[in-house]
């Protein structure tokens, strides 16, 4: 068993899922791609739950479309 959940793990609660979707929707407003670092910084600033921060921090560096980010993080924002 590992200490870190897989990046593709689904958020534990509906509330976490809603918060993730809201964050992604806000982040990608007017943007096509956003870097992993920017997603993580905004998630920290939004005081997202530790489990979601772990997942976001586990994404490989690079830029992601909203669909890619939502798919990898377990959200449904598209």
N, C-alpha and C positions, 0 to 999 in steps of 0.2 A: 504494500500500500504506500502511496506517495503522500507527501505533505501538501502538494498543490493539486487542486482539481484540474481535470483536463479543460483546455480552453473552450471546448464545445459544450461543456456542462450547462444545463439549463438553470437559470436563477431559481432559488429555493421557493420563493413566494410570488404570488401574483403582484404584490406591491413592488417587489424588486423588479419584476418584468415591466411593469408600468413605468417605473422610474428610469429603467434602461431605455425603453422606447421614447420617453419624453426627452431624455438627454440626447439620444441620437437624432431625433426630429429637430431639436433646437440646434445641435451642432451642424447639421447638414443643410440648414436653411440657406439657400443660395450658394452652396458648395457642392462640388461633384465628388471630390476625394479629400480625405483628411488623414493626417499622419497618426500613427499609433501614439506618439508622444503627446500630440494635441488632444486626442481623445482622453488619454489618461489624465492630463492636467485638468481638463474640464470636469472629469469625473471626480477628481479629488476636490476641486473647488465646490462641486455640487454636493459634497459629503455623501457620496454613494456608499452603499454597504461594502464591507471588507471583501466579501466573496466576489462581488462584481469588480472591485478594484484589482483583485488578484487575477481574474480572468482577463481584464483589459491589459494589465501589466504583462501577461503571458503571451499576448499577441506578438508575432514577429514584427520587427521594425519595418516600416513601409507605409504606404498610403492605401486607404480603403475607401470603397464606395459605401454608401449607407447599406446597400443589400449585403455586401461582403461582411461589414462589421456586425450587422444584426444576425446574420447566419452564424458567424464565428462565436458570438457572445450569447446567443440564445434568445435574442429579441425578435420582435416581429415588425419593427419599423421598416418601411420600404417606400 
